[in-house]
Amino acid sequence: MFLSPMRCATSLMLLNTKSLGLFASLLLIVSVFVAQAQNPSQKRPTSSKADSIQGKRAFTSTCAQCHGLDGKGSERGPNIAERPSVQRLSDLQIFHVIENGVPGTGMPAFHSLQDAQIRALVAYLRTLQGKNKTAALPGNPEQGKTIFFGKAACSECHMVAGEGGFIASDLSDYAQSHTIEQIRNAIVDPANDDKQVRLVTATLRDGAKFEGRVRDEDNFSIQLQTLDGTFHFLSRSEIDKIEPGLHSLMPSDYGSRLDPRELNDLVSYLLNVARDSGSPTPAKVDEWEQ
């Protein structure tokens, strides 16, 4: 069947009109997406608030009976909000602990929870731990880095992000489990911390002396690391006496050596390093129950 020229022209006009309408609709859709991309405030809100509510609800019904509503423990379960060994676990490790439990302990497996519920639960636990709260830096972290590796000489003993000394603890993630005040107090008043490193002096029967940190010991020997990094394996049979140091390795005069601004800068550097740390310190999942 052949169409008349008039009907053909009319059909083409209708087709062009529909095509133009479709093209205009596509342009409108694209322009909306472009506008949203250029103006983030116009984007659809995320579901973080809903996830937080879901996580809190799951924690209350699943975990609080043993670990308390605030995660700080009870007679039935340990403190998982403040305990550093739990805070150091990665999100994936905590996910597996919740999903599979910890054999041989009181931590059961929760196979009935869906993955989304466990992720929300982990996020809520991080909130209880304070890790989702971004504390304002009290000072300048760049200046703090200069102080750490310079004036304060912290790097002679401590390592941060792979740089520095090794005789004292690695401070790369120290600020993840300590508040601003706790960090500042540890710097200016180390005498109140019974975990501070103290050196010992080992005197041998031939008169030789070694001062350093005890890294390992048993009934027959002592492994001593001196400040230059050298390890000395000393037999107890050759040791005349071992004298513990009266003072911690940590200097006690930072309160006078550093002014308040410099202290704030140093604290800010440690906070900044901890935030940028992408790989938590490895920890065993059974520390959940220790």
VOBA-1610 file (N, C-alpha, C; in pm, whole numbers, padded with zeros to 5 digits, always signed):
BEGIN
Met+00085-00118+00000Met+00000+00000+00000Met+00089+00123+00000Phe+00056+00219-00084Phe+00135+00341-00096Phe+00062+00455-00029Leu+00138+00541+00042Leu+00079+00659+00106Leu+00088+00777+00012Ser-00008+00863+00023Ser-00006+00983-00060Ser+00103+01076-00010Pro+00153+01163-00093Pro+00256+01259-00051Pro+00217+01339+00072Met+00089+01377+00081Met+00042+01456+00195Met+00051+01376+00324Arg+00006+01248+00318Arg+00009+01164+00438Arg+00153+01133+00479Cys+00242+01116+00380Cys+00383+01093+00411Cys+00442+01213+00484Ala+00411+01332+00437Ala+00464+01453+00501Ala+00413+01465+00644Thr+00283+01432+00661Thr+00224+01440+00796Thr+00290+01342+00890Ser+00315+01218+00841Ser+00379+01116+00925Ser+00519+01157+00964Leu+00592+01214+00868Leu+00728+01260+00898Leu+00728+01370+01002Met+00630+01460+00993Met+00620+01569+01090Met+00593+01514+01229Leu+00502+01413+01236Leu+00471+01354+01366Leu+00593+01282+01423Leu+00665+01210+01334Leu+00784+01138+01378Leu+00890+01235+01429Asn+00910+01344+01356Asn+01008+01444+01399Asn+00968+01508+01532Thr+00837+01530+01548Thr+00789+01590+01672Thr+00815+01498+01790Lys+00788+01367+01773Lys+00813+01270+01880Lys+00962+01260+01910Ser+01044+01259+01802Ser+01188+01249+01822Ser+01241+01370+01898Leu+01192+01487+01859Leu+01235+01608+01927Leu+01192+01607+02073Gly+01070+01555+02096Gly+01022+01548+02234Gly+01106+01454+02318Leu+01141+01338+02258Leu+01225+01242+02329Leu+01363+01300+02355Phe+01416+01370+02254Phe+01548+01430+02270Phe+01548+01538+02378Ala+01438+01615+02380Ala+01426+01720+02481Ala+01416+01659+02621Ser+01345+01546+02632Ser+01334+01479+02762Ser+01470+01430+02809Leu+01547+01372+02714Leu+01680+01326+02749Leu+01768+01441+02794Leu+01758+01554+02723Leu+01836+01671+02763Leu+01799+01717+02903Leu+01670+01711+02935Leu+01624+01753+03067Leu+01680+01662+03175Ile+01677+01529+03149Ile+01730+01433+03247Ile+01879+01455+03268Val+01953+01471+03156Val+02097+01493+03166Val+02126+01621+03243Ser+02048+01728+03215Ser+02073+01855+03283Ser+02050+01844+03433Val+01952+01761+03474Val+01925+01741+03617Val+02044+01674+03683Phe+02098+01566+03616Phe+02213+01495+03672Phe+02335+01587+03680Val+02355+01669+03575Val+02468+01761+03576Val+02455+01862+03688Ala+02334+01913+03708Ala+02310+02011+03814Ala+02337+01949+03951Gln+02295+01823+03969Gln+02319+01755+04096Gln+02467+01732+04120Ala+02539+01698+04011Ala+02682+01673+04026Ala+02756+01802+04060Gln+02709+01916+04003Gln+02774+02042+04029Gln+02734+02100+04164Asn+02618+02061+04214Asn+02569+02111+04343Asn+02537+01995+04434Pro+02635+01948+04514Pro+02616+01830+04599Pro+02501+01845+04695Ser+02464+01968+04730Ser+02356+01986+04826Ser+02221+01942+04770Gln+02212+01929+04636Gln+02088+01886+04573Gln+02079+01736+04558Lys+02185+01663+04595Lys+02182+01519+04580Lys+02090+01456+04683Arg+02049+01335+04657Arg+01965+01264+04751Arg+02044+01236+04877Pro+01982+01249+04994Pro+02055+01223+05118Pro+02096+01078+05128Thr+02210+01055+05195Thr+02257+00918+05215Thr+02175+00853+05323Ser+02197+00722+05341Ser+02119+00648+05440Ser+02197+00629+05569Ser+02297+00718+05594Ser+02381+00702+05711Ser+02300+00709+05840Lys+02200+00797+05844Lys+02118+00809+05964Lys+02039+00681+05986Ala+01985+00625+05877Ala+01911+00499+05889Ala+02004+00386+05931Asp+02127+00385+05876Asp+02223+00283+05913Asp+02259+00293+06061Ser+02273+00418+06109Ser+02306+00438+06249Ser+02196+00385+06340Ile+02072+00412+06301Ile+01958+00363+06380Ile+01954+00211+06378Gln+01977+00153+06259Gln+01979+00007+06247Gln+02091-00054+06330Gly+02209+00010+06327Gly+02322-00040+06404Gly+02297-00034+06553Lys+02238+00075+06598Lys+02208+00089+06741Lys+02105-00015+06784Arg+02003-00035+06699Arg+01899-00133+06731Arg+01958-00274+06738Ala+02047-00306+06641Ala+02109-00439+06640Ala+02201-00457+06761Phe+02274-00353+06797Phe+02364-00362+06912Phe+02283-00383+07041Thr+02175-00309+07055Thr+02093-00319+07175Thr+02035-00458+07193Ser+01990-00517+07082Ser+01924-00648+07091Ser+02023-00764+07089Thr+02142-00742+07032Thr+02236-00853+07012Thr+02355-00850+07108Cys+02408-00732+07135Cys+02536-00721+07206Cys+02525-00665+07349Ala+02427-00577+07370Ala+02422-00502+07496Ala+02403-00591+07618Gln+02339-00706+07600Gln+02314-00793+07714Gln+02444-00836+07781Cys+02549-00853+07702Cys+02679-00893+07757Cys+02776-00776+07769His+02778-00689+07668His+02879-00584+07663His+02829-00449+07715Gly+02701-00441+07753Gly+02647-00316+07803Gly+02599-00226+07691Leu+02504-00138+07721Leu+02449-00048+07620Leu+02555+00046+07564Asp+02656+00079+07646Asp+02762+00168+07601Asp+02885+00092+07552Gly+02878-00042+07551Gly+02990-00122+07504Gly+03104-00133+07603Lys+03086-00082+07725Lys+03196-00079+07822Lys+03199-00202+07913Gly+03121-00303+07876Gly+03132-00431+07943Gly+03041-00449+08063Ser+03033-00574+08106Ser+02954-00611+08224Ser+03016-00739+08280Glu+02947-00801+08373Glu+02996-00927+08429Glu+02996-01038+08325Arg+02919-01021+08220Arg+02907-01128+08120Arg+02996-01108+07998Gly+03046-00987+07979Gly+03128-00961+07860Gly+03224-00847+07882Pro+03336-00841+07804Pro+03439-00740+07823Pro+03401-00604+07765Asn+03483-00507+07797Asn+03469-00372+07745Asn+03522-00368+07601Ile+03433-00352+07505Ile+03474-00349+07364Ile+03473-00208+07308Ala+03438-00110+07391Ala+03438+00028+07346Ala+03572+00096+07372Glu+03634+00064+07486Glu+03756+00133+07525Glu+03881+00047+07519Arg+03866-00084+07506Arg+03982-00173+07508Arg+04064-00156+07380Pro+04192-00116+07392Pro+04275-00094+07272Pro+04286-00216+07181Ser+04293-00337+07239Ser+04309-00457+07156Ser+04188-00478+07066Val+04070-00435+07110Val+03950-00444+07027Val+03946-00328+06929Gln+03986-00210+06974Gln+03986-00093+06886Gln+04081-00113+06768Arg+04189-00190+06790Arg+04287-00212+06682Arg+04238-00311+06577Leu+04135-00388+06609Leu+04081-00481+06509Leu+04025-00403+06392Ser+04047-00452+06271Ser+03990-00386+06153Ser+03840-00412+06148Asp+03770-00333+06066Asp+03626-00353+06051Asp+03595-00495+06002Leu+03680-00546+05911Leu+03658-00680+05858Leu+03676-00785+05967Gln+03775-00767+06055Gln+03797-00862+06164Gln+03677-00863+06260Ile+03627-00745+06293Ile+03510-00738+06382Ile+03389-00801+06314Phe+03375-00777+06184Phe+03265-00838+06108Phe+03269-00990+06124His+03388-01049+06108His+03401-01195+06119His+03377-01243+06262Val+03418-01163+06361Val+03393-01201+06500Val+03242-01209+06526Ile+03169-01110+06477Ile+03024-01110+06498Ile+02958-01224+06420Glu+03002-01244+06299Glu+02940-01345+06213Glu+02972-01487+06260Asn+03098-01511+06298Asn+03143-01648+06328Asn+03168-01675+06475Gly+03168-01568+06559Gly+03197-01587+06700Gly+03344-01617+06723Val+03380-01646+06848Val+03518-01682+06883Val+03513-01816+06955Pro+03553-01925+06888Pro+03546-02058+06950Pro+03621-02064+07083Gly+03562-02133+07179Gly+03626-02150+07308Gly+03606-02035+07404Thr+03527-01936+07362Thr+03497-01822+07449Thr+03346-01807+07460Gly+03304-01703+07529Gly+03162-01677+07543Gly+03102-01600+07427Met+03184-01573+07322Met+03135-01497+07208Met+03073-01590+07105Pro+02937-01588+07092Pro+02871-01679+06998Pro+02873-01624+06856Ala+02837-01708+06762Ala+02824-01667+06622Ala+02682-01617+06597Phe+02668-01514+06516Phe+02537-01459+06483Phe+02512-01475+06333His+02490-01601+06294His+02466-01630+06153His+02331-01577+06105Ser+02243-01545+06198Ser+02111-01499+06158Ser+02113-01354+06109Leu+02219-01281+06140Leu+02227-01141+06097Leu+02270-01133+05951Gln+02208-01044+05879Gln+02246-01021+05740Gln+02372-00935+05735Asp+02441-00938+05620Asp+02564-00862+05607Asp+02543-00713+05634Ala+02433-00659+05583Ala+02405-00516+05603Ala+02387-00484+05751Gln+02323-00575+05824Gln+02304-00554+05967Gln+02437-00557+06042Ile+02526-00649+06004Ile+02656-00659+06070Ile+02739-00535+06041Arg+02734-00488+05916Arg+02810-00366+05882Arg+02760-00247+05962Ala+02628-00236+05976Ala+02571-00127+06054Ala+02610-00140+06201Leu+02617-00265+06249Leu+02653-00291+06387Leu+02799-00251+06412Val+02887-00285+06316Val+03028-00248+06328Val+03043-00096+06330Ala+02968-00029+06242Ala+02975+00118+06237Ala+02929+00179+06369Tyr+02826+00120+06430Tyr+02778+00173+06558Tyr+02880+00149+06668Leu+02946+00033+06665Leu+03051+00006+06764Leu+03163+00108+06750Arg+03200+00143+06628Arg+03303+00244+06607Arg+03260+00378+06668Thr+03130+00407+06662Thr+03080+00529+06723Thr+03097+00524+06874Leu+03067+00409+06935Leu+03086+00393+07079Leu+03234+00406+07116Gln+03320+00362+07026Gln+03465+00371+07049Gln+03518+00512+07026Gly+03434+00597+06967Gly+03478+00734+06942Gly+03550+00753+06811Lys+03557+00647+06730Lys+03636+00657+06607Lys+03563+00731+06496Asn+03431+00743+06504Asn+03358+00817+06402Asn+03341+00964+06439Lys+03400+01002+06552Lys+03395+01141+06594Lys+03527+01206+06557Thr+03520+01312+06480Thr+03641+01380+06437Thr+03669+01497+06530Ala+03766+01477+06617Ala+03801+01583+06711Ala+03878+01693+06639Ala+03849+01818+06676Ala+03920+01930+06617Ala+04065+01928+06665Leu+04155+01950+06572Leu+04297+01951+06607Leu+04328+02076+06689Pro+04395+02060+06803Pro+04423+02176+06887Pro+04536+02264+06835Gly+04613+02212+06739Gly+04727+02289+06689Gly+04757+02259+06544Asn+04880+02283+06503Asn+04924+02266+06365Asn+05003+02135+06353Pro+04948+02034+06283Pro+05018+01905+06274Pro+05152+01913+06201Glu+05165+02005+06104Glu+05292+02018+06032Glu+05401+02068+06125Gln+05367+02166+06208Gln+05462+02214+06308Gln+05492+02103+06410Gly+05387+02025+06442Gly+05405+01915+06537Gly+05503+01811+06486Lys+05499+01785+06355Lys+05593+01689+06296Lys+05736+01740+06310Thr+05755+01869+06286Thr+05888+01929+06301Thr+05938+01915+06444Ile+05847+01933+06541Ile+05883+01921+06682Ile+05914+01776+06716Phe+05834+01683+06663Phe+05853+01541+06691Phe+05990+01493+06647Phe+06031+01536+06527Phe+06159+01491+06472Phe+06272+01590+06503Gly+06240+01701+06571Gly+06341+01800+06600Gly+06355+01832+06746Lys+06295+01941+06790Lys+06314+01994+06924Lys+06285+01892+07034Ala+06174+01820+07022Ala+06137+01725+07127Ala+06215+01594+07117Ala+06271+01567+06999Ala+06352+01446+06977Ala+06276+01317+07008Cys+06145+01318+06986Cys+06065+01198+07011Cys+06108+01083+06920Ser+06152+01119+06799Ser+06186+01017+06699Ser+06311+00939+06734Glu+06387+00984+06834Glu+06505+00908+06874Glu+06466+00774+06938Cys+06346+00769+06994Cys+06299+00647+07058Cys+06174+00589+06992His+06084+00678+06946His+05955+00634+06892His+05955+00638+06739Met+05879+00546+06682Met+05858+00543+06539Met+05717+00590+06506Val+05703+00662+06395Val+05573+00705+06345Val+05572+00688+06194Ala+05474+00614+06145Ala+05459+00592+06001Ala+05588+00544+05936Gly+05659+00455+06006Gly+05779+00395+05950Gly+05906+00475+05966Glu+05898+00590+06033Glu+06016+00673+06054Glu+06041+00690+06203Gly+06169+00692+06241Gly+06203+00717+06380Gly+06273+00600+06445Gly+06275+00602+06579Gly+06345+00501+06655Gly+06262+00377+06681Phe+06319+00285+06758Phe+06254+00156+06778Phe+06265+00106+06922Ile+06335+00182+07007Ile+06353+00136+07144Ile+06224+00151+07225Ala+06141+00247+07185Ala+06011+00268+07252Ala+05898+00229+07156Ser+05776+00247+07198Ser+05660+00200+07122Ser+05639+00279+06993Asp+05575+00213+06895Asp+05536+00277+06770Asp+05410+00359+06797Leu+05414+00488+06763Leu+05303+00579+06795Leu+05213+00606+06674Ser+05224+00526+06569Ser+05148+00553+06447Ser+04998+00556+06470Asp+04947+00465+06554Asp+04803+00462+06578Asp+04769+00489+06725Tyr+04863+00549+06797Tyr+04842+00575+06940Tyr+04718+00661+06964Ala+04699+00763+06881Ala+04588+00857+06902Ala+04452+00798+06867Gln+04450+00680+06805Gln+04321+00616+06774Gln+04249+00572+06900Ser+04322+00542+07005Ser+04260+00491+07128Ser+04288+00581+07249His+04331+00705+07224His+04356+00799+07333His+04299+00936+07298Thr+04245+01004+07399Thr+04189+01137+07379Thr+04300+01241+07376Ile+04262+01363+07339Ile+04359+01472+07334Ile+04423+01493+07471Glu+04342+01491+07575Glu+04395+01512+07710Glu+04487+01398+07752Gln+04450+01275+07717Gln+04534+01161+07752Gln+04670+01169+07683Ile+04670+01211+07557Ile+04796+01224+07483Ile+04883+01333+07545Arg+04820+01448+07575Arg+04896+01559+07633Arg+04953+01520+07771Asn+04872+01453+07852Asn+04919+01412+07985Asn+05033+01311+07977Ala+05025+01222+07878Ala+05132+01122+07861Ala+05264+01189+07824Ile+05255+01305+07758Ile+05376+01377+07718Ile+05435+01455+07835Val+05350+01527+07908Val+05402+01617+08011Val+05416+01550+08148Asp+05347+01439+08169Asp+05352+01375+08301Asp+05366+01223+08287Pro+05475+01176+08228Pro+05491+01031+08205Pro+05505+00950+08333Ala+05537+01015+08444Ala+05558+00942+08569Ala+05431+00873+08616Asn+05315+00923+08574Asn+05188+00864+08616Asn+05149+00744+08533Asp+05227+00713+08431Asp+05197+00598+08344Asp+05292+00484+08379Asp+05237+00380+08442Asp+05323+00268+08483Asp+05365+00180+08367Lys+05317+00211+08246Lys+05356+00134+08128Lys+05474+00196+08054Gln+05525+00307+08107Gln+05638+00371+08042Gln+05760+00279+08042Val+05836+00284+07934Val+05954+00200+07919Val+06063+00244+08016Arg+06118+00150+08090Arg+06230+00176+08179Arg+06348+00089+08138Leu+06464+00150+08132Leu+06584+00077+08094Leu+06641+00003+08215Val+06720-00098+08188Val+06791-00171+08294Val+06940-00170+08260Thr+07020-00187+08362Thr+07165-00198+08343Thr+07209-00336+08386Ala+07266-00411+08293Ala+07317-00545+08324Ala+07468-00537+08338Thr+07518-00575+08454Thr+07663-00577+08479Thr+07710-00721+08478Leu+07808-00751+08392Leu+07860-00886+08380Leu+07970-00910+08484Arg+08005-01034+08502Arg+08106-01071+08602Arg+08245-01018+08566Asp+08266-00992+08436Asp+08395-00937+08395Asp+08398-00784+08400Gly+08289-00723+08451Gly+08284-00578+08466Gly+08214-00505+08353Ala+08187-00569+08241Ala+08121-00504+08128Ala+07977-00469+08166Lys+07928-00355+08115Lys+07793-00310+08145Lys+07716-00286+08015Phe+07589-00322+08019Phe+07500-00299+07906Phe+07372-00233+07958Glu+07338-00119+07901Glu+07214-00051+07938Glu+07117-00056+07821Gly+06998-00101+07847Gly+06901-00110+07739Gly+06766-00159+07787Arg+06689-00204+07692Arg+06553-00251+07720Arg+06549-00403+07709Val+06488-00467+07807Val+06474-00613+07803Val+06366-00648+07701Arg+06406-00720+07598Arg+06312-00759+07493Arg+06256-00899+07517Asp+06335-00986+07580Asp+06290-01122+07607Asp+06380-01180+07715Glu+06326-01272+07792Glu+06407-01337+07894Glu+06345-01470+07934Asp+06428-01559+07984Asp+06383-01686+08039Asp+06472-01720+08158Asn+06467-01843+08202Asn+06546-01881+08320Asn+06696-01886+08295Phe+06733-01883+08167Phe+06874-01903+08135Phe+06941-01783+08068Ser+06862-01694+08010Ser+06923-01583+07936Ser+06832-01461+07933Ile+06893-01349+07891Ile+06821-01223+07875Ile+06860-01164+07740Gln+06759-01118+07667Gln+06783-01050+07540Gln+06768-00900+07565Leu+06875-00827+07552Leu+06878-00684+07583Leu+06905-00604+07456Gln+06826-00500+07434Gln+06850-00412+07320Gln+06898-00277+07372Thr+07018-00239+07332Thr+07074-00111+07374Thr+07021+00002+07286Leu+07047+00126+07326Leu+06989+00242+07258Leu+07035+00255+07113Asp+07147+00194+07078Asp+07192+00202+06939Asp+07126+00096+06851Gly+07036+00016+06910Gly+06963-00084+06835Gly+07022-00223+06837Thr+07140-00237+06896Thr+07207-00366+06900Thr+07143-00460+07002Phe+07123-00586+06963Phe+07069-00687+07054Phe+07185-00764+07118His+07177-00784+07249His+07278-00859+07322His+07210-00976+07392Phe+07256-01098+07364Phe+07202-01218+07426Phe+07296-01256+07541Leu+07250-01231+07663Leu+07334-01250+07781Leu+07290-01373+07859Ser+07383-01457+07888Ser+07355-01575+07971Ser+07348-01531+08117Arg+07251-01582+08189Arg+07237-01544+08330Arg+07360-01587+08411Ser+07429-01688+08366Ser+07547-01734+08438Ser+07661-01634+08432Glu+07661-01546+08328Glu+07767-01447+08315Glu+07727-01310+08370Ile+07601-01299+08416Ile+07552-01171+08468Ile+07575-01164+08619Asp+07637-01056+08662Asp+07660-01036+08805Asp+07536-00975+08872Lys+07480-00872+08808Lys+07359-00810+08863Lys+07286-00733+08754Ile+07155-00716+08777Ile+07071-00637+08687Ile+07002-00531+08771Glu+07022-00405+08733Glu+06964-00294+08809Glu+06859-00222+08723Pro+06735-00219+08771Pro+06631-00148+08695Pro+06652+00003+08703Gly+06620+00072+08595Gly+06632+00217+08594Gly+06528+00281+08685Leu+06565+00389+08748Leu+06473+00458+08839Leu+06376+00547+08764His+06413+00585+08644His+06330+00677+08567His+06292+00613+08435Ser+06179+00658+08381Ser+06135+00604+08253Ser+06220+00661+08140Leu+06218+00592+08028Leu+06292+00639+07911Leu+06235+00770+07860Met+06108+00794+07887Met+06039+00915+07842Met+06085+01035+07927Pro+06135+01142+07865Pro+06176+01261+07941Pro+06060+01318+08022Ser+06091+01373+08137Ser+05986+01427+08225Ser+05977+01579+08222Asp+06054+01643+08133Asp+06057+01790+08133Asp+05990+01853+08011Tyr+05907+01776+07941Tyr+05842+01835+07823Tyr+05748+01949+07862Gly+05694+01946+07985Gly+05605+02053+08028Gly+05674+02187+08033Ser+05806+02187+08057Ser+05882+02312+08059Ser+05961+02332+07930Arg+06001+02221+07865Arg+06079+02233+07741Arg+05994+02282+07624Leu+05865+02244+07625Leu+05774+02285+07518Leu+05668+02380+07574Asp+05639+02487+07499Asp+05534+02578+07544Asp+05398+02520+07504Pro+05286+02575+07556Pro+05153+02519+07528Pro+05122+02506+07379Arg+05166+02605+07299Arg+05140+02596+07155Arg+05213+02479+07094Glu+05337+02458+07133Glu+05415+02347+07078Glu+05357+02212+07121Leu+05307+02205+07243Leu+05242+02082+07289Leu+05119+02052+07206Asn+05040+02155+07177Asn+04920+02136+07094Asn+04958+02092+06954Asp+05066+02148+06902Asp+05111+02108+06768Asp+05155+01961+06768Leu+05225+01920+06872Leu+05273+01782+06881Leu+05156+01684+06893Val+05058+01718+06977Val+04938+01635+06991Val+04865+01626+06857Ser+04855+01738+06787Ser+04785+01742+06658Ser+04854+01653+06555Tyr+04986+01648+06559Tyr+05060+01562+06467Tyr+05026+01416+06491Leu+05023+01375+06616Leu+04989+01235+06648Leu+04845+01203+06609Leu+04754+01297+06631Leu+04614+01276+06591Leu+04604+01264+06439Asn+04675+01349+06368Asn+04670+01350+06223Asn+04726+01221+06164Val+04837+01173+06222Val+04898+01048+06175Val+04802+00931+06196Ala+04735+00928+06312Ala+04643+00819+06342Ala+04525+00819+06246Arg+04476+00938+06208Arg+04364+00946+06114Arg+04403+00897+05976Asp+04527+00925+05937Asp+04573+00885+05804Asp+04619+00741+05798Ser+04626+00675+05914Ser+04673+00537+05916Ser+04569+00448+05851Gly+04605+00385+05739Gly+04508+00303+05666Gly+04505+00159+05706Ser+04607+00111+05777Ser+04613-00030+05814Ser+04629-00044+05963Pro+04523-00084+06033Pro+04532-00099+06176Pro+04638-00199+06218Thr+04688-00180+06340Thr+04785-00276+06393Thr+04722-00414+06400Pro+04787-00517+06345Pro+04729-00650+06350Pro+04698-00692+06492Ala+04583-00754+06511Ala+04545-00801+06644Ala+04469-00932+06630Lys+04483-01018+06726Lys+04414-01145+06724Lys+04268-01127+06765Val+04179-01196+06696Val+04039-01179+06728Val+04005-01232+06865Asp+04087-01323+06921Asp+04054-01374+07053Asp+04082-01271+07161Glu+04146-01156+07124Glu+04164-01050+07221Glu+04030-00986+07258Trp+03927-01015+07176Trp+03790-00968+07206Trp+03748-01014+07344Glu+03795-01131+07385Glu+03750-01190+07512Glu+03853-01179+07623Gln+03967-01115+07596Gln+04072-01109+07700Gln+04047-00991+07793
//
